[in-house]
Amino acid sequence: MTARIYKPAKTAMQSGQANTKRWVVEFDLEEPRQVEPLMGWTSSGDMRQQLRLRFETQAEAVAYCERHGIAYQAFEAKPQARRVMSYSDNFAFKRRDAWTH
């Protein structure tokens, strides 16, 4: 059983920073998923794949895994690639580029 520790990125449909500030611990699959023959649903006997733990810091997530004897991989958070800008900055006097229609 191994776990991944990472800080999730925001989705394409998201303009704010919700659900991107906490660190997440997710468990890898221990057994493959199977297609149930009667209804065609995908199922698995592994209940840990449904579990998603959130922590304030990466150190807390690592400490949790070490305390419970869980092997883990910690991924560093990527820096924000885009400059944060509000709508009112489009009309600011100190704007970098010329404003056009």
PyMOL commands that set and color helices and strands:
alter all, ss='L'
color gray80, all
select helices_A, chain A and resi 47-50+58-67+87-91
alter helices_A, ss='H'
color red, helices_A
select strands_A, chain A and resi 2-6+23-27+34-35+42-43+52-55+71-74
alter strands_A, ss='S'
color yellow, strands_A
deselect
rebuild
show_as cartoon
